[in-house]
Amino acid sequence: MAKVEIYTKAFCPYCVRAKKLLAAKGVEVEEYEISMDPDRRKEMIQRSGGGMTVPQIFIDGRPVGGSDDLADLDDSGELDTLLAA
């Protein structure tokens, strides 16, 4: 199964939504909580190509965007393909 990483902030409903979708797929997620960690936030922005909002989700190091992007990938069936890699 693919390695999934997610950058989050406390009390973020979009982060909860993304983590819930991934959990429903049986995916183990490595989470980076950036609320009080400016270095992690800078890392997130750099890795995502400028993404400033949370969540920022990565599958096998590839940025896939945020919660809506993840839901779109799921709706199209592409998420299962990415996770199976």
N, C-alpha and C positions, 0 to 999 in steps of 0.2 A: 504494500500500500504506500501511497505517496506521503511525503512529509508535508504537514500542514502547519503553518505558523500564522498567528493573528496578533496584531497590535490592537490593544483595547484601552478604554478609559473606564473608570468606575461610573456606575449609574448610566451607562450608555445603552439605550434600548436597541440600537442597531447592532451593537456588539453582541447583546444577548440573543437577538434574532439569528445572527450568523452562527454563533456557537451552538444554538439549538438545532439548526439545520445540519450542521456538521455532526453533532452528536447523534442525530436521527439516522445518519448514514453510517454510524459506527466508527467515526474517524477520531483518532486521538490527536489532539491539538496542542501545540506548544504556544502558550500565551505569553505575551509581553505587555504588561500593564504600564502605560506611559504617563499616567497622571502626575506623578512626582519624580519622573526620570527624564530630564531634558536630553540626556545623551541618547536614550532609546528613541525619543521623539525624532531627533535628528537622523538617527539610523533609519527609522521608518520612512521619513521623507526622502532620504537618499535612495533607499532600496526601491521605493514605489515610483520613483521618477517624478517626485513632486507632490505626491498625495499628502494632503494636510489633515484630512478627516479620518476618524476611526469608525469602524474597523478598517484596517488595511490587511488583506489576506494574501498569503503566498502559498502556492502549491509547488513543491519541489523547487523552491527558490524563485518561481515565476510569479510576478505580481498579477493578481486577478481582480483587484479592486476592493470594493466594499460590500456591504450587505446586499444592496440591490443587484450588484453585479453577480454576486454569488447565487442569488435567487434566479437570475436570468440564466446563468450557466446550468442550474438545476432544471429549470423549465425546458431548456433546449436538449437536455440529456448529456451535454458536454461535461458536466461536473463529474458524473460517474466515470467517464473516460479518463479525465485528469486524475481522479483519485485512485484509479486502478493501476496507473503507471508505476 
